[in-house]
Amino acid sequence: MRAVPLAPFAPFAPFAAWRAVPAWLASWLAAWLPLAAAALLLSSPALAAPPHFAPVTPLPAGQTLAFPQDYGAHPDYRTEWWYATGWLKTPDGNDLGYQVTFFRRATGFDRANPSKFAPQQLIIGHAALSDPSLGKLLHDQRSARAGFGLAYANSGDTDVKLDDWRMARRPDGSYRVTLAAAGFTLNLTLTPTQPVLLQGERGYSQKGPDPLQASYYYSQPHMSTSGTITRSGAQPQAVTGTTWLDHEWSQQVLGDDAAGWDWMSANLDDGGALMAFQIRSKTGAKLWAHATWRDASGKITHYAPDQVSFTPQRRWRSPRTNAEYPVAIQLATGSTLWQIAPLQEDQELDSRRSTGAVYWEGAATVSRDGARAGRGYLELTGYASAMKL
């Protein structure tokens, strides 16, 4: 998560020249101009009708997600994210985990409003580095309204930008991820080595008993990763590793009775790929669940809600938020049991200055029958407070 919060009057941030005006005038403008502009925008007929967001519905028979179009942004839907998580190895053999996420969020402003200052789309970024030698995450967060070439999520192919943070898909199919976060800088190339993995029913991923509680969702497992990491005050350090990339877009994922979710993905050592999640109620009960396992031969198995369970094996309590997380889990997919253990226990992210959530997400190993089976990421939301997307 990025450490740059939204300023109180963020829509006027491009006017950096205000810094040169007298202090009394700058104070007067800061107090009254945003109020006047807001009144003008809100009185516009273009804002009279709230925007309509497209629902996520099951895909017609024979239809699936379409690429490269679906690599890009889908502004007709309320919420969207591109999520890269992976394990990296330094030249001295140390393991690191990393996370880079870009969110696009459509606001309540009518997109027919012609004003370039109308905050119709928000772009949010999170980044984290997990290094056991530090004992906790390095993480950062940023937020901005889309516009003026400073922040955007383009349609047609993956190209998301937030100031000097960017994730973009190149003509050869690889991705470039570059960002300068608080305490570290990432400059990575992610190269697909396997076909896209469609989650759910050909990319339609149901998240609750109501079919409208769903997302369109695909993954790109086993992305070969190389590049550099730079720590504060140090020289760039070459790294190699493997990344899992998720892309989802939706109108409504959680029902009113949902508190959050447990989710994991794993690049398996034999070349397989595993994704599983469960949606939890505010009482802690399972509301919905699903898992997808593509084995080493390429065979894909989908697991129904009653075939997937997350059973806590060890819990960790945050000294900062007092939230308690099940950081070690036994995951069941049908008759197969997987043991998930964290790279380090303290992998909590506080994103209250951007998405408003406190959650745990970090690098984890996956074992089966007592032997290591792969490496992945575990995400635990709704334990500090109920999630609100």
Secondary structure as the mmCIF struct_conf table of DSSP 4:
data_model
#
loop_
_struct_conf.conf_type_id
_struct_conf.id
_struct_conf.beg_label_comp_id
_struct_conf.beg_label_asym_id
_struct_conf.beg_label_seq_id
_struct_conf.end_label_comp_id
_struct_conf.end_label_asym_id
_struct_conf.end_label_seq_id
BEND BEND1 ALA A 3 ALA A 3
STRN STRN1 VAL A 4 VAL A 4
HELX_LH_PP_P HELX_LH_PP_P1 PRO A 5 ALA A 7
TURN_TY1_P TURN_TY1_P1 PRO A 8 PHE A 9
HELX_RH_3T_P HELX_RH_3T_P1 ALA A 10 PHE A 12
TURN_TY1_P TURN_TY1_P2 ALA A 13 PRO A 14
HELX_RH_3T_P HELX_RH_3T_P2 ALA A 16 ALA A 20
BEND BEND2 VAL A 21 VAL A 21
HELX_RH_AL_P HELX_RH_AL_P1 ALA A 23 LEU A 42
TURN_TY1_P TURN_TY1_P3 SER A 43 SER A 43
BEND BEND3 SER A 44 SER A 44
HELX_RH_3T_P HELX_RH_3T_P3 PRO A 45 LEU A 47
BEND BEND4 ALA A 48 ALA A 49
HELX_LH_PP_P HELX_LH_PP_P2 PRO A 50 HIS A 52
HELX_LH_PP_P HELX_LH_PP_P3 ALA A 54 VAL A 56
HELX_LH_PP_P HELX_LH_PP_P4 PRO A 58 PRO A 60
TURN_TY1_P TURN_TY1_P4 ALA A 61 GLY A 62
TURN_TY1_P TURN_TY1_P5 PHE A 67 PRO A 68
HELX_RH_3T_P HELX_RH_3T_P4 GLN A 69 TYR A 71
BEND BEND5 GLY A 72 GLY A 72
TURN_TY1_P TURN_TY1_P6 PRO A 75 ASP A 76
BEND BEND6 TYR A 77 ARG A 78
STRN STRN2 THR A 79 LYS A 89
TURN_TY1_P TURN_TY1_P7 PRO A 91 ASP A 92
BEND BEND7 GLY A 93 GLY A 93
STRN STRN3 ASP A 95 ALA A 106
BEND BEND8 GLY A 108 PHE A 109
TURN_TY1_P TURN_TY1_P8 ARG A 111 ALA A 112
TURN_TY1_P TURN_TY1_P9 LYS A 116 PHE A 117
BEND BEND9 ALA A 118 ALA A 118
STRN STRN4 GLN A 121 SER A 130
TURN_TY1_P TURN_TY1_P10 PRO A 132 LEU A 134
BEND BEND10 GLY A 135 LYS A 136
STRN STRN5 LEU A 137 ARG A 145
BEND BEND11 ALA A 146 ALA A 146
STRN STRN6 GLY A 147 GLY A 147
TURN_TY1_P TURN_TY1_P11 PHE A 148 LEU A 150
STRN STRN7 ALA A 151 ALA A 153
BEND BEND12 SER A 155 ASP A 157
STRN STRN8 ASP A 159 LEU A 162
TURN_TY1_P TURN_TY1_P12 ASP A 163 ASP A 164
STRN STRN9 TRP A 165 ARG A 169
TURN_TY1_P TURN_TY1_P13 PRO A 171 ASP A 172
BEND BEND13 GLY A 173 GLY A 173
STRN STRN10 TYR A 175 ALA A 181
TURN_TY1_P TURN_TY1_P14 ALA A 182 GLY A 183
STRN STRN11 PHE A 184 THR A 191
BEND BEND14 GLN A 194 GLN A 194
STRN STRN12 LEU A 197 LEU A 198
TURN_TY1_P TURN_TY1_P15 GLY A 200 GLY A 200
STRN STRN13 GLU A 201 GLU A 201
TURN_TY1_P TURN_TY1_P16 ARG A 202 GLY A 203
STRN STRN14 TYR A 204 GLN A 206
BEND BEND15 GLY A 208 ASP A 210
TURN_TY1_P TURN_TY1_P17 PRO A 211 LEU A 212
BEND BEND16 GLN A 213 GLN A 213
STRN STRN15 ALA A 214 ARG A 231
TURN_TY1_P TURN_TY1_P18 SER A 232 GLY A 233
BEND BEND17 ALA A 234 ALA A 234
STRN STRN16 GLN A 237 GLN A 252
BEND BEND18 LEU A 254 LEU A 254
TURN_TY1_P TURN_TY1_P19 ASP A 256 ASP A 257
STRN STRN17 ALA A 258 LEU A 268
TURN_TY1_P TURN_TY1_P20 ASP A 269 ASP A 270
BEND BEND19 GLY A 271 GLY A 271
STRN STRN18 ALA A 273 SER A 281
TURN_TY1_P TURN_TY1_P21 LYS A 282 THR A 283
BEND BEND20 GLY A 284 GLY A 284
STRN STRN19 LYS A 286 ARG A 294
TURN_TY1_P TURN_TY1_P22 ALA A 296 SER A 297
BEND BEND21 GLY A 298 GLY A 298
STRN STRN20 ILE A 300 TYR A 303
HELX_RH_3T_P HELX_RH_3T_P5 PRO A 305 GLN A 307
STRN STRN21 VAL A 308 ARG A 317
TURN_TY1_P TURN_TY1_P23 PRO A 319 THR A 321
STRN STRN22 GLU A 324 THR A 333
TURN_TY1_P TURN_TY1_P24 GLY A 334 SER A 335
STRN STRN23 THR A 336 PRO A 342
BEND BEND22 LEU A 343 GLU A 345
STRN STRN24 GLU A 348 SER A 351
TURN_TY1_P TURN_TY1_P25 ARG A 352 THR A 355
STRN STRN25 ALA A 357 ARG A 368
TURN_TY1_P TURN_TY1_P26 ASP A 369 GLY A 370
STRN STRN26 ALA A 371 LEU A 380
BEND BEND23 GLY A 382 SER A 385
#
